[in-house]
Amino acid sequence: MANTKSITDTDERKKVKRAARKKAAPKAKRTGARGENKAKIKKASRGQSKR
């Protein structure tokens, strides 16, 4: 993404960022599921639900 720290005008900054996003190469597709590296829990605590 373009470095827009020096641009103070918000609209101008948005334009520059949008142009940079359009020009950037598309991101690769995910290789695995989004949450596959999350710590898994065997069973949630039993009993009355908190909320």
Secondary structure as UniProt FT lines:
FT   TURN            5..6
FT   HELIX           10..23
FT   TURN            34..37
//
